[in-house]
Amino acid sequence: MSRDTALYIVDIFIAINKIKRYSKPFLNAQELLYSEMAWDACIRELELIGEATKYLLNANLLDSSYRRVVDFRNQITHGYFGINEDIVWDVIKNKIPQYEKDLLKTVKEKKIDLKESISLFYSDSISKDTINYLKSLEKQLKE
């Protein structure tokens, strides 16, 4: 059974929110790297974003320039030549916020309904922070 693309979109939004929360206390790449739990959590969420992006590309919801998100996922997942913390930091601080804006714009332009997918995440046992973020996302989608 194929998973609904709206679920992949919500997965990406949640992963972006988690990365923002997990990386917020840190001032630079080295601080994040030396916090094993936060580093591993951010890497995991970046992997999730890359995997979900692959499905959105296959569904023709994103243009081919987003292939670099999938390529980055492959690099960090397989550790090709090691993972450069400065590149990860740049992705977290500069690329991820732009991707979030672009994805929100795509959802609005293509009139992709995320209500049902978001409601499924409410029923899962997720954190209060994630629930608050999803409520904020719903408001942004109405604008």
Phi and psi in degrees as a GROMACS rama.xvg file:
@    title "Ramachandran Plot"
@    xaxis  label "Phi"
@    yaxis  label "Psi"
@TYPE xy
-82.545  138.863  SER-2
-82.8383  138.005  ARG-3
-62.9004  135.099  ASP-4
-61.1724  -28.3346  THR-5
-61.7043  -33.2394  ALA-6
-66.3814  -38.5261  LEU-7
-64.5831  -38.5378  TYR-8
-63.708  -46.4726  ILE-9
-63.9826  -38.9663  VAL-10
-54.2487  -44.7628  ASP-11
-64.7971  -47.0692  ILE-12
-59.2643  -43.5782  PHE-13
-65.3117  -42.7499  ILE-14
-62.1919  -40.4848  ALA-15
-62.1712  -44.5608  ILE-16
-61.6591  -42.7322  ASN-17
-62.4709  -44.4501  LYS-18
-59.6366  -42.9036  ILE-19
-60.589  -44.7415  LYS-20
-67.3711  -43.5629  ARG-21
-67.942  -33.1104  TYR-22
-92.5456  -11.6909  SER-23
-54.3442  -40.8561  LYS-24
-69.8713  -10.4349  PRO-25
-100.392  144.417  PHE-26
-94.5656  -19.3851  LEU-27
-157.718  175.9  ASN-28
-61.7627  -40.1572  ALA-29
-66.0002  -40.3771  GLN-30
-60.8147  -43.7647  GLU-31
-63.7452  -45.5106  LEU-32
-57.8427  -40.3584  LEU-33
-79.5718  -5.5577  TYR-34
-98.9467  91.8022  SER-35
-53.2846  -43.4528  GLU-36
-66.522  -46.6227  MET-37
-65.8876  -42.0319  ALA-38
-59.7525  -51.6174  TRP-39
-61.6128  -38.9746  ASP-40
-64.6163  -43.6013  ALA-41
-64.3162  -43.743  CYS-42
-60.6379  -42.5421  ILE-43
-60.6763  -43.548  ARG-44
-69.7794  -33.8228  GLU-45
-65.2428  -37.8488  LEU-46
-62.4634  -44.0824  GLU-47
-61.1381  -43.8295  LEU-48
-59.3857  -44.5594  ILE-49
-63.5265  -42.6583  GLY-50
-65.7855  -44.7179  GLU-51
-66.1319  -36.3523  ALA-52
-62.5377  -36.3349  THR-53
-57.2271  -42.6077  LYS-54
-67.4282  -36.6492  TYR-55
-68.5082  -36.5784  LEU-56
-64.1497  -44.2655  LEU-57
-64.339  -27.3636  ASN-58
-88.7238  5.44227  ALA-59
59.0545  33.6879  ASN-60
-91.7274  -17.0373  LEU-61
-126.991  152.297  LEU-62
-79.777  165.945  ASP-63
-63.1844  -15.3489  SER-64
-63.807  -21.2966  SER-65
-79.4375  -1.40376  TYR-66
-59.8973  -28.7077  ARG-67
-62.8858  -28.115  ARG-68
-65.1893  -42.2281  VAL-69
-67.746  -42.3631  VAL-70
-61.8587  -40.0969  ASP-71
-64.1847  -41.2109  PHE-72
-57.6066  -43.9693  ARG-73
-63.3016  -39.9325  ASN-74
-63.1963  -46.4619  GLN-75
-75.5447  -31.0534  ILE-76
-68.2526  -42.5551  THR-77
-97.5904  -3.76485  HIS-78
61.0409  33.5128  GLY-79
-54.2085  119.842  TYR-80
58.3059  24.0034  PHE-81
80.6312  168.745  GLY-82
-108.702  120.316  ILE-83
-84.6325  116.347  ASN-84
-63.3224  -30.1336  GLU-85
-68.8875  -36.235  ASP-86
-68.3787  -44.0866  ILE-87
-59.3493  -44.0577  VAL-88
-61.2356  -43.6705  TRP-89
-61.8055  -42.7975  ASP-90
-60.6008  -46.167  VAL-91
-64.9026  -44.3865  ILE-92
-86.4234  -25.7275  LYS-93
-118.65  -44.0542  ASN-94
-80.7878  -42.8647  LYS-95
-61.6607  -46.4028  ILE-96
-60.471  -35.925  PRO-97
-69.6219  -40.0058  GLN-98
-61.2682  -40.9492  TYR-99
-59.3562  -45.3309  GLU-100
-63.8643  -45.3161  LYS-101
-62.4229  -41.7281  ASP-102
-67.4783  -40.5154  LEU-103
-60.8735  -43.3141  LEU-104
-61.7801  -43.0524  LYS-105
-62.1541  -44.1813  THR-106
-60.044  -43.62  VAL-107
-68.1264  -46.5089  LYS-108
-63.4125  -39.6847  GLU-109
-90.4256  1.87406  LYS-110
51.3997  50.5854  LYS-111
-85.1067  122.861  ILE-112
-84.7658  116.268  ASP-113
-103.426  -0.734881  LEU-114
-54.9904  -50.9327  LYS-115
-64.6456  -40.9194  GLU-116
-65.0956  -42.6399  SER-117
-63.0347  -41.3742  ILE-118
-63.6777  -31.3469  SER-119
-64.4042  -35.8565  LEU-120
-71.5469  -31.0783  PHE-121
-61.8461  -36.4195  TYR-122
-77.0393  -20.3034  SER-123
-74.3725  162.159  ASP-124
-84.1692  84.6834  SER-125
-113.176  167.617  ILE-126
-72.0966  159.046  SER-127
-59.9012  -38.3766  LYS-128
-60.639  -41.8077  ASP-129
-68.4745  -40.1046  THR-130
-61.5517  -44.6892  ILE-131
-61.6995  -39.4181  ASN-132
-64.4104  -43.3981  TYR-133
-62.8034  -37.0724  LEU-134
-63.7189  -41.2283  LYS-135
-64.1303  -40.6364  SER-136
-61.8526  -43.79  LEU-137
-58.7233  -41.4149  GLU-138
-63.6267  -42.4736  LYS-139
-63.7918  -34.9237  GLN-140
-69.9323  -23.8319  LEU-141
-80.816  -19.5188  LYS-142
